[in-house]
Amino acid sequence: MLKLRLRRTGAKKQPAYRLVVAESASPRDGTFLENLGHYNPLTQPTTFVIDEERVRAWLQKGAQPTDWVARLLAARGIIEAPAHAASGAASDE
């Protein structure tokens, strides 16, 4: 299964990430198929630059975003917000 995930780059205590398409079994910083953009949470405001066309193409091919990537893409309006993130941590029990 293919995943849209964040690949960590940057120095110690200065994280920066690349948005990549990778096989779900590969390690976080292992091999990947395509680099789709980058994300830097330390800038004010945070920097999130992606190739929206390529992201949409990979989503149509069946690639699944990780939870954090899904939140970032939902904030951009590319996908709908995940149900569990939109409702918060409260359970219906």
N, C-alpha and C positions, 0 to 999 in steps of 0.2 A: 504494500500500500504506500502511496506517495503522500508526503506531508509537506505543508507550507510551514516552515519553522524558522526560528531565530538562531543564527549561528554567531557565537560570541567572538568578538575581536576586541582590540584595545588592550591597554596596559592594565596592570594590577590596580584594582580599585577605581578604574576608569573604563567601565564597560561601554562598548558600542556593539551593535549587532547588525548582521546582514540578513535580509529576508531571502531564504533559499528554498528550492524544491529539493527534497531528499527522500530517500527510501526510509520508511519508518524504523527499520532495523539498524540503520547506520548510526554511529555515535553523533552526539551534538555537533562537534566540530569536525566530523568526518567528511567523506565525499558527498557531493551534491550534484544535481543535474543542471541547475540554472540559478544564477544570482538575480533576484527580482528587485532589490532595492536595499536601503539601509535605514536603521533606527538608532537614534542617540538619545537616551533618556536624561542625560546630564545637562543638555542645553536648555535655556529658558527662552521660549517654549520648546518642548521636545521636538526633535527633528525626525520626521518620518517621510522618506522619499521612496516612492515605488513606481514601477512601470505597471499602471493599472490594466492596460490591455493584456499584458502577459499574465498577470494575476488572474484575471477573469478567464483567460484561456486555460490555465492550469486547473481552475476550479471546475470548468466545464468538462475537463478530461477526467475528473474524479479525485483530484488531490484534495485532502482534508486539512484545514488549518488547525494548528494547535490552539489551545484555549487562549493564550496570550495574543497570538496572531489574529484570532477571530475578533478579539476586542479591538485591536488596532484597526482592522479592516472595517468593522462595524462603525467605528468613530469616523472613518473616511466615507462611509455610505456605500461601500462595495458589497457588503453582505448585511443581512439582518443581524441584530444583536443576539448572541446566544441566549437561550431561554433561562438557563441557570444564572447567568450574569445579570440579566435584566431584572429578575425577581429578587436578587440579593441572596444572602446565605440562609434566610429563614426557611424552615421546612413546614409542610402542611400536615404534620402529624398531630 
